[in-house]
Amino acid sequence: MATLGTNFLTMADWAKRQDDDGKIAMIVDLLSQTNEWLEDMLWAEGNQTSGYKTTVRTGIPSGTWRRLYEGVLPTKSTTAQIVENCGNLEAYSTIDKDLADLNGNTAQFRLTEDQSFFEGLSQQFSSALAYSNSLATPAQIMGFTPRYNGLSGYSASANVINAGGTGSDNTSIWLVGWGPNSAFGIFPKGKIAGLQHRDLGEWIKTGSDGSQFQVYQSHFKWECGLCVRDWRYIVRICNIDVSLLTGSSTANLVNLLIQAINKVPTAPVGASAVQAATRPSGLVGPARFAIYCNRTVRTALEQQLVDKPGGLGGTQIFLRMQEWDGMPVLTFRGIPIRTVDSFTNAETLVA
């Protein structure tokens, strides 16, 4: 059952959003996150009503070493089809009309609540993009982690690098090549891309006791999914022990990143929103790459940069702090390193 104070705003909530002069207060969102891979992610309309069907080659033809007067055996390639499904992320904001109308700041008061839904659903999708498993929770999408969750036993295991952590305080670094033939976001055929917001206006709501009252209602909806057409363009560096990211026993993140880059089929080209402003062409080759990690790992990378002889772009030719469009950007071999707060420091050990 929905309860006041948990599912609906109360007078106490209203009072906390007022300045002393009676105007709606500017809210400092202490729960906001930075999930920059949502800015880099490419999107495509699905070719299915529920998602995207993709065809991949699973075998290539071979020839015959023919001797005189002997024949050539027929051969062919083989393919398989994979369907990537979208999830439906929805929410409603419901506010008692009399509460929203207090002081005559109805629209502004509702906006303070609606903004929190944009942030909340964005965080939820980013977390799902990282960790959601549609096999365990069919209503959700299939994220990156379940696809790259073993050091052996799967095709994609070839692109899972073990950083050596053994405890329960682990995290990951991801190298992702976004592109139409590698990885991209999807939305159902004939539907609208992105997080949608509709102001439903005034509605009559019926309480649990049968009583009725008027409310303002907003609807939020995001039909979204992830399609990985070519697993070779994504690399996971897993089992990074965050408790050992400082000191002499820390994992050599630079060497791990070198390994990751050399696992992808083609030389990576960076592709952040910042870089797009500097390099308008954006896409060189089949994919645009970015490196994603949380703040803990990013801090360790910056510390390793400074600790190197010469520091800050001196003799350190791989890990550098560059300036793109007037902004400082940490890069590795020219690939931007982007912050994703959705990555936890308590990932399950990958074996």
N, C-alpha and C positions, 0 to 999 in steps of 0.2 A: 504494500500500500504506500502511495506517495505521502510524505509527511512535510509539514511546514518547516522551514529552516533547512531542510535537506534537499527537497526537490523544488521548492517554491520560495521566492523572496518574501521576507517579512518586513514589518515596520522597523525592526532593528537593522535590517540590511539597508533599508531606505535611509535611515538616519546616518549610517556610516558612509553614505555617498553624497552627503551635503557639506558644503563649506559653511563657515559662520555667517556668510552673507546670504545664505539660502540658495545659492547656485549649486549645480551639479559639480562635484569635486573631480579634478583630474586624477585618475587612478593610476598609481604606479604598479605595473604588473610584475610582481616579484616571482611569478610562476612562469613567465615567458621563457622560451628556449630558442636556441639558434640551431636550426637544422638545414644547413645550406645545400644538402643534396636535393631538397625539394625545388630549389632555384635552378639547379643544373639539369634536372630530369627532363628528358624529352617525352612527348606524349603523342599517341596515335589513336585514331578511332578504331575500335575493334571490327573485325570482319564477321563476328558472330553477335547475336543479340545478348549473349552473356559474357562475351570476352573476345579472345583472339586465337584463331587456329593457325598454327605455323607448321611448315613442312621442313624437315631437316634431313640431310643426307646421312645415312648410317653406314653406307658401304660404297666403295668405288670399284670400277671394273679393273680387271687384270688382263694382261696379254698372254700369249702363248709363245714360247720359244720353239719355233717350227723348224723341223728338219725337212729335207727334200722328200716329197711324196707322202708327207704326213699332213693331217688337217689342223685347223685352228678351232679350239673349243669356243663356243659362244659364251658370252659373259655380259653382265649388266650391273648397274648401280642399284642400291636399295635406299629407300626413304622411309621415314616415319612421320606421323602427324601428332602434334601435341596441342592441346587446348588449354590456354591460360584463362582462368575465370576472374571476373571482377567481383569485388565485394560492394556492399551497399551500406555506407556509413551515414546514419541519420540522427538528428536530434531536434527537439522542440524547446523553444524558450517560451514560458508561460508566466505572465505577470498579471496580477489582479489589477483591473482597470483603475480603481480608486487609488491604489498605491502608486501606479505610474503617473497619474494625473496630479498628484500632490505638487503644489507650488507652480503648476503650469509648465513644467519642464518635461513633458511626456516623451517627446522624441529623443531628447538628450539622455534621459534616464534609461530608455530602452536601448539606446546605442551602447551605453556602458556595459550592459548585459550581453548584447549581441557580440561585441568585440571579444568577450571571453570565450564565446563559442567558436569563433574563427581560430583562436589560439589553441583551444582544447582539441578541436578536430584535427588541426594540422599536426599537433603533437601525437595524436592517436594514430594518424596515418603514417607518420615518420617511424613510430615505434613498430607498427605492423610491417612496414617496408623492411625493417631490420630483422624482426624476429617472428612474425606471424607464420603459423603453419596451418594451412587449410585442411590438411589431413586430420589434424587433431581438433580443429575448430572450423567446420565446413563453411560457416557464414563469413569467415575472414578470408584474406588473400594469402597467397604463398609468397613470403618474403625471401630475402637473400639467405639468411642463416640456415634454414632447413635444406636449402639446395647445396650448401657448402659446409656440411656438418660432420665430415669424417675425413680422417687422414688417409684412409684407404677404403676400398670397397665400392666406390662410385667413380664414374667418369670424371666428375668435377673434383674428385679428391686430388687430382694432379695439380689443381690450382688452390689447394689449401696448404699453407705454410705454417709449421709449428714453431712458435717463438720460445717454447721450452717451459712455460709456466706449469706448475703442478698443483697449485692450490685452488681455492674457490673464488679468488678475487682477480678474475681475468677479464680482458677486453680484446677487441679486434681492431685492425686497420683494414680498410677495404680499398682496393683499386678497382674502379668501375669505368668501363668504356661505354658511354651512352651512344647509341646509334640505331638506325632502322633495322640493322641485321645483327645487332648484339643485344642490347637491353634498353627498354623504354617503358614508360607508363602507358596504360591502356584505359579506355572507357568504352562502354557498350555501344554497339552500332546504332546510329540514329539518336544517341543521347548527347548531352551537353558535357563538355570537359570542365573539370575544376570543381571547386567547392561552391555550391549554389546556395543563395540566401533568398528567401521569399518572405515578405511581410504579409502575413495572413490577416492582419487587421483585428477587429473585435470578434470574439466568439463567446458563446454561452457555454460555460463549463458546469457539469453536474458533479456535485460532491458525493462522497460515499454514502451520505444519508439521504440522497435524492434532492437536496437543495441545489439551487442554481445561482450562478453569479457570472459577471462579465469579466473577460480577460483579454489582454493583448497577446497575440501569439506570433512567433516567427518560426520558420521551418528551415533547417539546414540539411543539405543532402550532398553526398560525394560518392559517386559511383566510380570506382577506381580499381586498378590492379597493376600487376607487374608482369611483363613478358620478357623472358630471357631466351632469345633465339639461339645465341651462341655462347655457351658457358665459358668458353676460353677467354672471353674479354672481361671477365670478372675474376679477381684474385682476393682471397681472404688470408690475412696474417692473423692467426688465432693464438690463443693461450699466451697472451701478453700479460704477465703478472704485474699488476699496477703497484704492488708493494715493493717491487724491485726495479722501479723505473729511475731510481737515483742510486748513485754509488757505483762501486767497481763491478758489481755482479749484474748490472742492468743489461737487458737484451740490447744487442746492437741493432737499433732500428734502421740505421742507414743500410746495413748489409741485408736486412730483411726486405727493405723496399727495393733494393737492386734485384734480389731474387724475384720479387713480385713482377717487376716491370719486364723481366726477361722471360716470363711465362706466357705473355700474351702473344698472339700470332704476328702482329705488326707493331712497329715502333710507335709508342703512345704519343699522342698530341693532346695537350691540356685543353680543358674546356670549362672554365667557370664563367659565371655571369660577368665578373670583373674582366676576365680575359676577352670576352666577346666584344667589349667596348674597345679594346686595343686591337684585336684581330677580328674584323667584321666577318671575314670568310668563315671563321669558326670551325668548320669541319674539314679536316684533312685526312683522307683515308676513310676506313669504314667506321671509325668510332672516335669520340672525343673523351678524353680521360680526365678524371679527378681522383684525388686520394682523400679518403674520409676517415676521420678519427674523432674521439671525444676530447674534451679540454685537458684531461689528464695526460693523454698521449701527446697532444699538441705541445703542452708545456715541456714535456721531456724532449721532444724534437727540437724545440727552440733552445733548450739548454745544451743539447748535444751540438747544435750549430755554434753557439758561443764558445763552448769548450774546445772546439777544434782549433788547431794552430792557424792563425791568421784570422779566424772568425768572420762572420758577416760578409761572406762573398769573397774572402781572400783566397786561401788555398782550398777551401771547401767548394768544390766545383759542382757537387750534386745537390746538397741541401743548401738553399740560399734564401735570403730575404730580399725580394725584388719589389719594385714599385710599378704598379699597373694603374694607369689612369689616375695617378696621384694618390693611390692607396697602397699601403704595405701588404704584400702577399707572400706568404711562406710557400716555397715551391721545392719540388724535388725533380731534378732533370727537366725543369720547365713546366712540370705538371703541378697545378695548384693543390695545396693541402687545405681541405675545407673542414669546418667544425660541424659535428653532428652530436648534439646533446642526448639524442635518443640512445646512443650506445652506452650500455651500462658497464660498470666495473665489477659485475658479479655474474659474468657469463659462465655457463657450464663448461667444464673442461672438455675439449674436443679430442677424441682418441681415434 
